[in-house]
Amino acid sequence: MSRDTALVSAEWAEKNLDAPGVVFVEVDEDTSAYDTGHIAGAIKIDWKTDLQDQVRRDFVNKTQFEALLSERGISNDDTVILYGGNNNWFAAYAYWYFKLYGHRDVKLLDGGRKKWELDARPLVTDTVTRPATQYVAQEPDTSIRAFRDEVVAAIGTKNLVDVRSPDEFAGRLLAPAHLPQEQAQRAGHIPTAISVPWSKAANEDGTFRSDDELRRIYGDAGLDDGKDTIAYCRIGERSSHTWFVLQELLGHRNVKNYDGSWTEYGSLVGVPVALGDEPGEA
Amino acid sequence: MTAPTAAGCAAPDQAAPLPASLDLEKETVITGIVRSAGDEAVSGAYVRLLDSTGEFTAEVVTSAAGQFRFFAAPGSWTLRALSRHGNGDTAVTAGRGINEVSVTVA
């Protein structure tokens, strides 16, 4: 994978809004932004209600994913262009998800909603409906998804990349600073994890930094190319952004996203936790 | 009814009242309004909270009345606003409770 296959620019998107076989999808945790204006022709996916199982703590299974895409009118052969707010966090999560279920052609809109808005590109409020399809998903590709036992086993052996903010890494904050801080679980990070906040990978307009800059950022942080990598954050969406950078832009292999992330790890009984700004010992 | 799911990361409505459960003796709230050079409130601006080293910490989008709000920790922060009308920065030294700040973009 590379930038050419995984990413499209706002310019490209604006020229291809009506291109046959191209489906724009806005993905957000809160879709109220979509309702006040979206890219022409784009449908919406709600991270919380469409992509998460509403009973178990897990995301939707293959059958539920097939039903969702069929109902929204996405077919197996469509080129899916994902974008969203929050610097594309939830769009990157959905991208990971489309890959997990084997969609052939999916790309992120570089800069997402923010770049589009700051460029003053047009947004519309039209209702978008697409004819239903018969979407067939593949079995989940667990080579890109990490579970908790694997994460515990990775301490001191694999690259663990904590992509939360430095204060969350150190245990001074439990959540991003735009959210109230009340939480039940322990603060800190997984021992031996390096801290590379997701935001290092993005410019302030939400676009991704250049490949050279990205390679330098992770290299300087001590990411060892020769080892497998697991990225995590608090709930798995910021780490999808970093998973996208490492695997899809820089072409690393064996990168997994730990979607259980800190809300799971920081609530586990008996696992090691490190506090402070250093990775800590295994 | 929507079943509870993992608490998300998207920013809540920036114009909503502070949650009643919020303990202002513990929380450090940094809040205010983004204004244009002509003193008009700027809605839809992206406000970034940068820590004392300039590292990105969080980002929200201003409400229709230009409001933003962060839940941070006591210390030195920079607010950087991006908008179609231009960008702007304001430094703040925040303590516990509510810290009011305004950011002008031009």
Chai-1 contact restraints between the chains, C-beta under 6 A:
chainA,res_idxA,chainB,res_idxB,connection_type,confidence,min_distance_angstrom,max_distance_angstrom,comment,restraint_id
A,E29,B,G8,contact,1.0,0.0,6.0,A-B,restraint_1
A,E29,B,A10,contact,1.0,0.0,6.0,A-B,restraint_2
A,D30,B,A10,contact,1.0,0.0,6.0,A-B,restraint_3
A,K48,B,T5,contact,1.0,0.0,6.0,A-B,restraint_4
A,Q52,B,T5,contact,1.0,0.0,6.0,A-B,restraint_5
A,Q54,B,A3,contact,1.0,0.0,6.0,A-B,restraint_6
A,V55,B,A3,contact,1.0,0.0,6.0,A-B,restraint_7
A,N86,B,A10,contact,1.0,0.0,6.0,A-B,restraint_8
A,K114,B,Y46,contact,1.0,0.0,6.0,A-B,restraint_9
A,A120,B,R84,contact,1.0,0.0,6.0,A-B,restraint_10
A,S165,B,T57,contact,1.0,0.0,6.0,A-B,restraint_11
A,P166,B,E55,contact,1.0,0.0,6.0,A-B,restraint_12
A,P176,B,C9,contact,1.0,0.0,6.0,A-B,restraint_13
A,P176,B,A58,contact,1.0,0.0,6.0,A-B,restraint_14
A,A177,B,L49,contact,1.0,0.0,6.0,A-B,restraint_15
A,A177,B,T57,contact,1.0,0.0,6.0,A-B,restraint_16
A,A177,B,A58,contact,1.0,0.0,6.0,A-B,restraint_17
A,A177,B,F70,contact,1.0,0.0,6.0,A-B,restraint_18
A,A177,B,F71,contact,1.0,0.0,6.0,A-B,restraint_19
A,A177,B,A72,contact,1.0,0.0,6.0,A-B,restraint_20
A,H178,B,A11,contact,1.0,0.0,6.0,A-B,restraint_21
A,H178,B,A58,contact,1.0,0.0,6.0,A-B,restraint_22
A,H178,B,V60,contact,1.0,0.0,6.0,A-B,restraint_23
A,H178,B,F70,contact,1.0,0.0,6.0,A-B,restraint_24
A,P180,B,L22,contact,1.0,0.0,6.0,A-B,restraint_25
A,P180,B,F71,contact,1.0,0.0,6.0,A-B,restraint_26
A,Q181,B,F71,contact,1.0,0.0,6.0,A-B,restraint_27
A,S199,B,F56,contact,1.0,0.0,6.0,A-B,restraint_28
A,I235,B,A6,contact,1.0,0.0,6.0,A-B,restraint_29
A,E237,B,C9,contact,1.0,0.0,6.0,A-B,restraint_30
A,T263,B,A6,contact,1.0,0.0,6.0,A-B,restraint_31
